[in-house]
Amino acid sequence: MSDLITLTLPDGSERSVARGTTGADVAASIGPGLAKAALAAKVDGELVDLTRPITADAALALVTAKDEADALELARHDFAHVLAEAVQGLFPGTQITFGPSTDDGFYYDFAPAPDRGPFTEDDLPAIEEAMRAIIRADKPLRREVWSRSQLVSRWKQQGEAFKAEWAESLPDGDELTVYWSGTDWLDMCRGPHLPSTGKLDPAAFKLTRVSGAYWRSDPKNPQLSRIYGTGWLNKKQLDAHLTRLEEAAKRDHRKLGREMDLFHLEEVAHGSVFWHPRGFVIYRALEAYMRRRLDAAGYQEVKTPQIMDARQWEQSGHWGKYRENMFVIPDEVPNTEDEGPVVSNEAQWMALKPMNCPAHVLIFRQGIKSYRDLPLRLAEMGCCHRNEPHGALHGLMRVRQFTQDDAHIFCREDQIVAEIAAFCDLLDVVYKDLGGFSYAIKLALRPEKRFGSDEMWDWSEQSMRDAVRATGRDNADWGWEELPGEGAFYAPKLEFHLTDAIGRTWQVGTIQTDTVLPERLDASYVAEDGNRHRPVMLHRAILGSYERFIGILIEHFAGWFPTWLAPVQAVVATIVSDADAYAGDVAEALRKAGIRVETDLRNEKINLKVREHSLQKAPYMLVVGRREAEEGTVALRNLKGGEQKVMPLADAIALITADATPPDLK
């Protein structure tokens, strides 16, 4: 075997180096600047420590802070380890468990020493200072391979019962690794890590909160203290993130929902929304807009039952794959395998629908369908129920009862590309109308638990790639990405992730190419050859659910809805009581023009009225006094920050009416 290997760099150049050369060696050979900037290496696409020996020919890329995604993942992973080391240094007797990186930071779970209670937020400043000391010490992070018996012995010697339990559960033959921080602290970890703690910026992290957690996420196990933090590559990034958090708190839909009197939630109806009159105005306006868009796109609206026989859910496959998320009547059912019988012919078990698709297949099956009838687009504003865990419920964003803007397209195989392309175009228009949202497209691929053959999944996934390619959206400009293992159990899906006004992303729309459900529920059409064929079923939604999308809109607009969606579009406010009668006439004229209007005739100063209605996010205020009443004018004020202008009432009505017209009707 040769002592030399060939490394191919990103620019295509090749280097012949000694076997066992590390990424750090290559960086140093290129120049001192790169040697200082390098954080890790990618060997044949796998992220590894900079000091990891390379033993075979490979493609090599050196990771620096410019490779932000990889650099952030490394930094957040290391911040978690530094947090664990700092806590154990400050609070002897604390046991460590696990601490992963998250989308914007990291956390670590601890078992506090028996002589002290759970950690609190009062502990965070001292922990932060201890973390900064570890970072400034620039302790090298060194990888070692240990046997399972070594790990178990080490953890037991140190009194780390949780780590010992985990190590004992690992396969004995696996390569198990630990990382040393300097020479005095170690943790069990797969890695990779930065070369040293000094590669972290001590000003680029902040510990944010403390919560409870259970060992291995099981409520039967001991409760732990979870410390969260946010971590970045530099202080500028951290400050920007904290500013976003402050802005997000101001925009919180639950807070604005209370202030604007839109909705509320109660424990008596866990995860279900009580829509107030003002909130339901938004709901109805959005629903009416979507109906007009769907009508224009050739959809036919249907309505299906809320509750169906469990045998239907068994046949569709949901009983076996989705049972734990369904509300069943009665709520005790026998344990079954995925395909085993669960009910008698007496239909003793029923279930609230968690989704609309099986019911739409039953509508499709009514009567004989011809290839000439396809595509058939069935839409439903379908109320669904899913038994989400109580702790996962979150305002309008995660509920148990919700209404989908759902539809299913039954089509031939040769129509798939055109139908998905048309859906993408419709979704594009809706997102632009509703908030000017930009969005990224992801393809979620086959999960481990699924129905159908590999050949079917190959075909379904490729059909979706072909459809997106046909629209020109399968590129970086559209955030195109494939997500292994993230598809539904019956079909791959395109996910549409929109970005809101403060840069947060929300996965909202989806479309899925499904051949499993038509097969399981025996849907067919008569093809041109006279034989029966299975249709392809495209499951699709644009908003996802009305509840969640309205929550997103509240936060996106910070409550300042576009005028056509605003619960109250105009307020007529008096300066003096002599103008009360005229204010009533102005309000009536606005109502006749289709404007949602309120009057404020209170004996209060106009500045107070302006301030209060600004908090309610009414777009327009029409101020009237004696002069306006005599002249038939109004002082029109845009409460979002525009100037006040005096104009004839007819002109004000025309201006507000134009602004209040839904975008699809302009």
C-alpha positions in Angstrom: 0.0 0.0 0.0 1.3 3.4 -1.0 2.2 5.9 1.8 0.7 8.6 -0.4 -3.0 9.6 -1.0 -4.6 12.1 -3.3 -6.8 14.9 -2.0 -9.0 16.7 -4.4 -9.8 20.3 -3.3 -13.0 22.2 -4.2 -11.3 24.1 -7.1 -10.5 20.7 -8.7 -6.8 20.8 -7.9 -5.2 17.7 -6.5 -2.6 17.3 -3.8 -0.5 14.2 -3.1 0.1 13.9 0.6 1.2 11.4 3.2 -1.4 9.0 4.4 -2.7 10.2 7.8 -2.5 13.9 6.8 -5.1 16.0 8.6 -7.2 19.0 7.4 -5.1 21.2 9.7 -2.0 20.0 7.8 -3.5 20.9 4.4 -4.6 24.3 5.7 -1.1 25.1 7.0 0.4 24.1 3.7 -1.8 26.5 1.9 -1.1 29.5 4.1 -1.1 30.8 7.7 -4.3 32.8 7.1 -6.3 29.6 6.2 -4.6 27.7 9.0 -5.9 30.3 11.5 -9.4 30.5 9.9 -10.0 26.7 9.4 -12.6 25.3 11.8 -13.1 21.7 10.5 -12.8 19.7 7.3 -15.2 17.9 5.0 -13.9 14.6 3.7 -16.0 13.2 0.9 -18.8 15.5 2.2 -18.6 14.3 5.8 -17.9 17.0 8.4 -14.9 15.9 10.6 -12.5 17.3 13.1 -9.6 19.4 11.6 -7.2 17.0 13.3 -8.8 13.8 12.0 -6.3 11.7 9.9 -7.3 11.1 6.3 -6.3 7.6 5.3 -7.6 7.3 1.7 -8.0 9.3 -1.5 -10.8 11.8 -0.9 -12.4 15.1 -1.8 -11.4 17.6 0.9 -12.9 21.0 1.7 -11.8 23.1 4.6 -14.6 24.7 6.6 -14.3 28.4 7.8 -16.7 30.9 9.2 -17.7 31.7 5.6 -19.4 28.3 5.5 -22.0 29.6 7.9 -24.3 26.6 8.2 -21.5 24.1 9.1 -19.7 26.7 11.2 -22.8 27.5 13.2 -23.5 23.8 13.8 -20.0 23.3 15.1 -20.1 26.4 17.3 -23.5 25.5 18.8 -22.3 22.0 19.5 -19.3 23.3 21.3 -21.2 25.9 23.2 -23.3 23.1 24.7 -20.2 21.2 25.8 -18.7 24.4 27.3 -22.0 24.9 29.1 -21.8 21.4 30.6 -18.2 21.9 31.7 -19.0 25.3 33.3 -22.0 24.0 35.2 -20.0 21.1 36.6 -17.2 23.4 37.6 -19.5 25.8 39.4 -21.8 23.2 41.0 -19.9 20.0 42.0 -22.1 16.9 42.1 -24.1 17.9 39.1 -24.6 15.0 36.6 -24.5 15.7 32.9 -26.8 13.9 30.4 -27.0 15.3 26.8 -26.9 18.6 25.1 -27.6 19.0 21.3 -27.5 22.1 19.1 -30.8 23.6 18.0 -31.9 25.8 15.2 -30.7 29.0 16.9 -28.5 27.7 19.7 -28.1 24.8 22.1 -29.3 23.3 25.4 -28.0 20.8 28.0 -29.9 18.6 30.5 -28.5 18.3 34.0 -29.3 16.4 37.1 -28.5 18.8 40.0 -26.7 17.6 43.0 -29.0 16.2 45.7 -28.2 19.1 48.1 -29.6 21.7 45.8 -32.8 22.2 43.9 -33.3 22.6 40.1 -31.4 25.3 38.4 -33.1 28.7 37.9 -32.6 31.7 35.7 -30.8 33.4 38.7 -27.9 30.9 38.1 -27.4 31.9 34.4 -25.1 35.0 34.8 -22.6 33.0 36.8 -22.7 30.1 34.4 -22.2 32.5 31.5 -19.0 34.0 33.1 -17.7 30.5 33.7 -18.3 29.6 30.1 -16.4 32.7 29.0 -13.5 31.7 31.1 -13.3 28.3 29.5 -13.5 29.9 26.0 -10.7 32.4 26.8 -8.6 29.5 28.2 -8.5 28.2 24.5 -8.6 24.6 25.7 -7.8 22.1 23.0 -10.7 19.7 22.1 -9.3 16.2 21.5 -11.0 13.1 20.3 -10.4 9.6 21.6 -11.9 6.2 20.8 -12.9 4.1 23.8 -14.5 0.7 24.4 -17.9 0.5 26.0 -16.4 -1.0 29.1 -14.0 1.9 29.5 -16.9 4.4 29.1 -19.1 2.6 31.6 -16.3 2.3 34.1 -15.3 6.0 33.7 -18.9 7.3 34.2 -19.5 5.1 37.2 -16.2 6.2 38.8 -17.3 9.8 38.4 -20.8 9.2 39.7 -22.4 9.9 36.3 -25.3 7.5 36.6 -27.1 8.8 33.5 -24.1 8.6 31.2 -23.3 5.2 32.5 -26.8 4.0 31.8 -26.6 5.3 28.2 -23.1 3.8 27.6 -24.3 0.4 28.8 -27.1 0.5 26.2 -24.6 1.1 23.3 -23.5 -1.9 21.1 -20.3 -3.3 22.4 -18.6 -3.4 19.0 -19.4 0.2 18.0 -16.7 2.8 17.8 -17.4 5.0 20.8 -15.8 8.4 21.1 -15.1 10.9 23.8 -13.8 14.5 23.6 -11.5 16.0 26.1 -11.6 19.7 26.9 -8.0 20.3 27.8 -6.9 17.5 30.1 -9.4 17.9 32.9 -12.9 17.4 31.5 -14.5 15.0 29.0 -17.8 14.1 27.5 -19.1 11.3 25.4 -19.8 12.6 21.9 -19.7 11.6 18.2 -18.3 15.0 17.2 -17.0 16.7 15.3 -15.8 19.7 17.2 -13.8 22.9 16.7 -10.0 22.6 17.3 -10.3 24.4 20.7 -12.7 26.4 22.8 -10.8 29.5 21.8 -12.4 29.2 18.3 -15.7 30.3 20.0 -16.4 34.0 20.4 -17.0 34.6 24.1 -19.4 37.5 23.2 -21.5 35.5 20.7 -23.7 33.5 23.1 -26.3 34.1 25.7 -28.1 31.7 28.1 -31.8 32.3 27.7 -33.9 30.2 30.0 -34.3 27.1 32.2 -37.0 24.5 32.0 -37.7 21.0 33.3 -37.1 17.9 31.2 -37.3 14.2 31.7 -34.4 11.7 31.2 -34.9 10.2 27.8 -38.1 12.2 27.4 -40.0 9.8 29.5 -42.2 11.2 32.3 -41.6 8.0 34.3 -37.9 8.9 34.5 -36.2 11.4 36.8 -36.8 15.1 36.1 -33.8 17.1 34.9 -32.9 20.8 34.6 -32.6 22.0 31.0 -30.6 25.1 30.3 -31.1 26.8 26.9 -28.8 29.2 25.1 -28.4 30.9 21.8 -25.1 30.8 20.1 -23.6 32.5 17.0 -20.3 33.1 15.3 -19.9 36.6 16.4 -21.5 39.3 18.6 -23.1 41.0 15.6 -25.0 37.9 14.7 -26.1 37.5 18.4 -27.3 41.1 18.6 -29.3 40.7 15.4 -30.9 37.5 16.8 -31.7 39.1 20.2 -33.3 42.0 18.3 -35.4 39.5 16.3 -36.5 37.9 19.5 -37.6 41.3 20.9 -39.5 42.0 17.8 -41.0 38.5 17.8 -42.2 39.1 21.4 -43.9 42.3 20.3 -45.6 40.5 17.5 -46.6 37.4 19.5 -50.0 36.4 18.1 -51.3 35.4 21.5 -50.5 38.9 22.9 -51.9 40.7 19.9 -54.9 38.4 19.9 -55.8 39.5 23.4 -55.1 43.2 22.8 -57.1 43.2 19.5 -59.9 41.0 20.9 -59.5 38.4 18.1 -59.7 35.0 19.9 -58.9 33.2 23.0 -58.1 29.6 24.2 -59.3 27.8 27.3 -58.4 24.7 29.2 -62.0 23.5 28.9 -61.4 23.0 25.1 -57.7 22.0 25.0 -56.2 23.1 21.7 -59.4 24.6 20.2 -60.0 28.2 19.3 -62.7 30.5 20.5 -63.0 33.0 17.7 -64.3 36.5 18.8 -66.3 38.6 16.3 -63.3 40.6 15.2 -61.1 37.5 14.8 -63.8 35.7 12.8 -64.0 38.7 10.4 -60.4 37.9 9.5 -61.2 34.2 9.2 -64.2 34.8 6.9 -62.4 37.3 4.7 -59.5 34.9 4.2 -61.9 32.0 3.6 -63.8 34.0 1.0 -60.6 35.0 -0.8 -59.5 31.4 -0.9 -62.8 30.3 -2.3 -62.6 32.8 -5.1 -59.1 31.7 -6.0 -60.1 28.0 -5.9 -63.2 28.6 -8.1 -61.1 30.4 -10.6 -58.6 27.5 -10.6 -61.2 24.9 -11.5 -61.8 23.3 -8.0 -65.1 22.0 -6.9 -65.9 22.4 -3.2 -67.3 19.5 -1.1 -68.2 18.8 2.5 -67.5 15.5 4.3 -68.4 14.0 7.7 -66.5 14.8 10.9 -66.7 11.2 12.2 -66.3 7.9 10.3 -66.3 4.2 11.1 -62.9 3.0 12.2 -63.0 0.3 9.5 -62.6 3.2 7.0 -59.5 4.4 8.8 -58.2 0.9 8.9 -58.6 0.4 5.2 -56.9 3.7 4.4 -54.0 2.8 6.6 -54.4 5.7 9.1 -55.5 3.4 11.9 -52.2 1.5 11.8 -49.9 4.5 11.1 -51.7 7.4 12.7 -53.9 6.0 15.5 -52.1 7.7 18.4 -53.0 11.1 16.9 -56.7 10.3 16.4 -59.6 11.0 18.7 -61.5 7.6 18.9 -65.0 7.0 20.2 -65.0 5.2 22.5 -61.4 6.1 23.5 -60.3 2.5 24.4 -59.4 0.2 21.5 -57.6 -3.1 21.3 -53.9 -3.2 20.5 -53.4 -4.3 16.9 -50.7 -4.6 14.3 -50.7 -2.2 11.4 -52.7 -4.5 9.1 -54.6 -6.5 11.7 -58.4 -6.3 12.0 -59.5 -3.9 14.7 -63.3 -3.8 14.6 -66.3 -6.1 14.2 -68.9 -5.7 11.5 -71.0 -3.8 14.0 -68.8 -0.7 13.5 -68.4 -0.2 17.3 -65.4 2.1 16.9 -65.6 5.6 15.3 -63.0 8.3 14.9 -63.0 12.0 14.3 -61.2 12.7 11.1 -57.6 13.9 11.4 -57.6 14.6 7.6 -60.0 14.7 4.7 -58.3 12.5 2.1 -60.2 9.2 2.7 -63.5 11.0 2.5 -62.6 12.6 -0.8 -61.8 9.2 -2.3 -65.3 8.0 -1.3 -66.7 11.0 -3.2 -64.5 10.1 -6.2 -65.8 6.6 -6.1 -69.4 7.6 -6.5 -70.3 6.8 -10.1 -68.0 5.7 -12.9 -65.2 8.1 -13.7 -63.7 8.3 -17.2 -60.3 9.6 -18.2 -62.2 12.5 -19.7 -63.3 13.5 -16.2 -59.7 14.0 -15.0 -58.2 16.0 -13.5 -60.9 16.2 -10.9 -60.1 18.8 -8.2 -62.1 18.4 -5.0 -61.6 21.1 -2.3 -62.8 21.3 1.3 -62.6 23.8 4.1 -62.4 20.7 6.2 -62.5 20.8 10.0 -60.0 18.2 11.4 -59.0 16.9 14.9 -55.6 15.6 15.9 -54.6 14.5 19.4 -51.5 16.7 19.7 -49.6 16.3 23.0 -50.7 18.9 25.5 -47.3 20.3 25.9 -46.9 20.9 22.1 -50.0 23.1 21.9 -49.1 26.7 21.1 -51.7 29.4 20.5 -53.0 29.3 16.9 -49.8 27.7 15.7 -50.4 24.2 17.2 -54.0 23.2 17.9 -56.1 20.1 18.1 -59.1 21.3 16.1 -58.3 23.2 12.9 -59.7 23.8 9.4 -57.5 23.0 6.4 -57.7 24.7 3.0 -57.6 21.2 1.7 -58.0 19.7 -1.8 -57.3 16.5 -3.6 -56.6 16.3 -7.3 -57.4 13.0 -9.0 -55.4 12.8 -12.2 -53.7 10.5 -14.8 -50.0 10.0 -14.6 -49.5 12.1 -17.7 -51.2 15.0 -16.0 -49.0 15.1 -12.8 -46.4 17.6 -14.1 -49.0 20.1 -15.3 -51.1 19.8 -12.1 -48.2 20.4 -9.8 -47.0 23.3 -11.9 -50.5 24.8 -11.8 -50.6 24.4 -8.1 -47.2 26.1 -7.7 -48.4 29.0 -9.7 -51.6 29.3 -7.6 -49.6 29.1 -4.4 -47.3 31.8 -5.6 -50.2 34.2 -6.3 -51.8 33.5 -2.9 -48.6 34.0 -0.9 -47.9 37.3 -2.8 -51.5 38.5 -2.2 -51.6 37.6 1.5 -48.3 39.1 2.6 -45.8 39.4 -0.2 -44.1 36.3 1.2 -41.0 34.8 -0.3 -40.7 31.1 0.1 -38.4 28.1 -0.3 -39.4 24.7 -1.8 -38.3 21.4 -0.2 -38.9 17.8 -1.3 -39.6 15.5 1.6 -38.5 11.9 0.7 -39.7 8.5 1.9 -39.8 7.9 5.6 -38.7 4.6 7.3 -42.3 3.7 8.2 -44.3 3.8 4.9 -46.7 2.0 2.6 -45.8 1.0 -1.0 -42.9 -0.5 -2.8 -39.5 1.1 -3.4 -40.3 1.2 -7.1 -43.5 3.2 -6.3 -41.5 5.6 -4.1 -38.8 6.0 -6.8 -41.5 6.9 -9.3 -43.4 9.3 -7.0 -40.3 11.2 -5.9 -39.0 11.5 -9.4 -42.4 12.8 -10.7 -42.3 15.6 -8.1 -38.7 16.5 -9.1 -39.8 16.6 -12.8 -42.8 18.8 -12.0 -40.7 21.3 -10.0 -38.1 21.3 -12.7 -40.7 22.0 -15.3 -41.6 25.2 -13.4 -38.0 26.3 -13.2 -38.1 26.2 -9.4 -35.6 23.4 -8.7 -32.6 25.7 -7.9 -31.0 27.8 -5.2 -33.1 30.8 -6.0 -36.1 28.9 -4.7 -34.3 27.4 -1.8 -34.6 23.9 -3.4 -33.6 21.1 -1.1 -34.3 17.5 -0.6 -35.2 16.2 2.9 -34.5 12.4 3.4 -37.0 10.6 5.6 -39.4 13.6 6.0 -42.2 12.4 3.7 -45.7 11.1 4.7 -46.2 7.4 5.2 -48.1 7.2 1.9 -46.3 9.7 -0.3 -43.4 12.1 -0.8 -44.3 15.8 -0.5 -43.2 19.2 -1.6 -43.1 21.6 1.3 -43.3 25.3 0.9 -41.5 27.3 3.6 -42.4 31.0 3.6 -40.4 33.8 5.3 -42.1 36.4 7.3 -41.3 40.1 7.9 -38.7 39.4 10.6 -36.9 36.6 8.8 -38.6 33.5 10.4 -39.5 30.6 8.3 -42.8 28.7 8.5 -43.6 25.4 6.7 -47.1 26.0 5.4 -48.1 24.6 1.9 -47.7 21.1 0.7 -48.5 18.9 -2.3 -48.0 15.1 -2.3 -48.0 12.5 -5.1 -50.0 9.5 -3.8 -50.7 6.2 -5.4 -51.1 4.2 -2.2 -54.5 5.6 -1.0 -56.3 5.1 -4.4 -55.1 1.5 -4.3 -56.1 0.9 -0.7 -59.5 2.5 -1.1 -60.1 1.0 -4.6 -60.4 4.3 -6.6 -60.4 3.8 -10.4 -61.4 5.4 -13.7 -62.0 4.0 -17.1 -59.0 4.8 -19.3 -59.0 5.4 -23.1 -58.2 1.7 -23.6 -61.5 0.7 -21.9 -59.8 -0.8 -18.8 -59.9 0.4 -15.2 -56.8 2.3 -14.0 -55.9 3.8 -10.7 -55.8 7.6 -10.6 -52.9 9.4 -9.0 -54.0 11.4 -6.0 -52.4 14.8 -5.3 -52.9 15.9 -1.7 -52.4 19.7 -1.5 -52.9 22.7 0.8 -51.7 26.3 0.5 -52.4 27.8 3.9 -52.1 24.5 5.7 -54.7 25.5 8.3 -56.7 28.7 8.7 -55.8 28.9 12.4 -52.1 28.6 12.0 -51.9 30.9 8.9 -53.9 33.6 10.7 -51.4 33.3 13.5 -48.6 33.8 11.0 -50.4 36.8 9.5 -50.9 38.4 12.9 -47.1 38.2 13.6 -46.1 39.0 10.0 -48.1 42.2 10.0 -47.6 42.9 13.8 -51.4 43.2 13.9 -51.6 45.8 11.1 -53.5 43.8 8.6 -53.9 45.0 5.1 -57.1 47.0 5.0 -59.1 44.2 3.2 -58.4 41.8 6.1 -58.6 44.3 9.0 -61.4 43.5 11.4 -62.3 47.2 11.7 -61.4 49.1 8.6 -62.4 52.6 9.7 -63.3 54.5 12.9 -65.3 57.7 12.8 -64.3 59.8 15.8 -65.8 63.1 16.9 -64.0 66.1 18.3 -67.1 67.6 19.8 -70.5 66.2 20.7 -72.1 68.6 18.2 -70.7 66.4 15.4 -72.3 63.1 16.7 -75.2 63.1 14.2 -72.8 63.8 11.3 -70.5 61.0 12.6 -73.5 58.6 12.4 -74.2 59.7 8.8 -70.5 59.2 7.8 -70.5 55.7 9.4 -73.7 54.8 7.5 -72.2 56.0 4.2 -69.1 53.8 4.8 -71.2 50.8 5.7 -73.2 51.2 2.5 -69.9 51.2 0.6 -69.0 47.9 2.2 -66.5 49.2 4.8 -66.4 47.7 8.3 -66.7 50.8 10.5 -67.1 51.8 14.1 -67.9 55.1 15.7 -66.2 56.7 18.8 -68.5 59.4 20.2 -66.9 59.5 23.7 -66.3 62.9 25.3 -62.5 62.3 25.2 -59.6 64.2 23.6 -58.9 63.2 20.0 -55.3 62.3 20.8 -56.5 59.7 23.3 -58.9 58.2 20.6 -56.1 58.1 18.1 -53.8 56.3 20.5 -56.4 53.7 21.6 -57.6 52.9 18.0 -54.0 52.7 16.9 -53.5 49.9 19.5 -56.5 48.2 18.0 -54.7 48.5 14.6 -57.6 50.1 12.7 -56.2 51.3 9.4 -58.2 54.6 9.1 -59.7 57.2 11.3 -62.2 59.8 10.0 -62.1 62.7 12.5 -65.2 65.0 12.4 -66.1 68.2 14.2 -68.4 71.2 13.6 -66.5 72.4 10.5 -66.5 69.0 8.9 -70.2 68.6 9.6 -71.0 72.0 8.0 -68.8 71.3 4.9 -69.5 67.6 4.4 -65.8 66.7 4.8 -63.7 64.5 7.0 -60.2 64.6 8.4 -58.8 61.3 7.2 -55.9 59.9 9.2 -53.9 56.7 8.4 -53.3 55.3 11.8 -50.3 53.4 10.7 -48.4 56.6 10.4 -49.7 58.6 7.5 -50.6 62.3 7.6 -54.1 63.6 8.2 -55.8 65.1 5.2 -59.1 67.0 5.1 -61.2 65.9 2.1 -64.8 65.5 0.9 -66.5 62.5 2.4 -67.0 60.9 -1.1 -63.3 61.1 -1.8 -62.5 59.5 1.6 -64.9 56.7 0.9 -63.4 56.1 -2.5 -59.9 56.0 -1.1 -60.8 53.5 1.7 -62.9 51.4 -0.6 -60.0 51.0 -3.1 -57.6 50.1 -0.3 -60.2 47.6 1.2 -60.7 45.7 -2.0 -59.2 42.2 -1.8 -56.2 41.7 -4.2 -58.0 39.2 -6.4 -60.8 41.6 -7.1 -58.7 44.6 -8.0 
